[in-house]
Amino acid sequence: MHVYLIIALPLIPLALAQVGVISPLVQQCGPPNVVCVNRYAAVMPYHFFRPDSFNGTSIPFSATSVPNDTSFALLNSSNFVVYDPAKALPLLGANPTYEKVFNVSEAVHEAPVYVPGLNKLFLSQLAPPAGFLPQLVVDLDQEPPTLNEFLSDPPVYAPNGGTFHNGLIYWGESI
C-alpha cells in the first residue's frame, strides 16, 4: 500500500509563470531620449495590467502598469522606443529628433511599402472613415514630402500587408 501526500500550494503556478521574466523590461540605450524594450517585453513580471480600449480610445503601450518593474516608466519620458537596438540605433544616430510632417486620421495605418525607384512610401488606411478605398502615398522626392491618395489598379480595400517585388506592389488583405 502506497500513501501519497499531495500538497497544493497556490504560489507554485505563480513561481512557474515567472520563469523567463525579462528584467529590466526597458532601459536607457543610445542617446538620452532613446530607450530599448528588451525582448519586446514578451514576458512581464506578475502583476501587470493594461486598460481596455473602447469607443475608439487609443491606449498606448506605455499605459501598461507594471508595478514590479519600475523601468517600464521610462517609456513615458523618451521620444524614441527601440525594439531592435542592432538595427535601430545606427539609423537613429547620436542625436535623433523628429518632427510631425502630416496630419492624418486616427485610423490604423498598415501595409507600408517603400518603392525605391519612385522614392515613395505607400500605406493603407483602415477605417475611419468607413469605406475609404484609396491607399496613401508619401512622395519623398518633394521638399517637404507630400501626402496624397493613391488608388491601385485594381482597387484594394484596406490592405493590411504589402511588399514590393519585381517592380510591383503586392497587397495582402484579410477578408
Summary of the structure (lengths in Angstrom):
residues: 175
radius of gyration: 22.3
end to end distance: 61.1
largest distance: 86.1
contacts: 369
relative contact order: 0.12
helix: 17%
strand: 26%
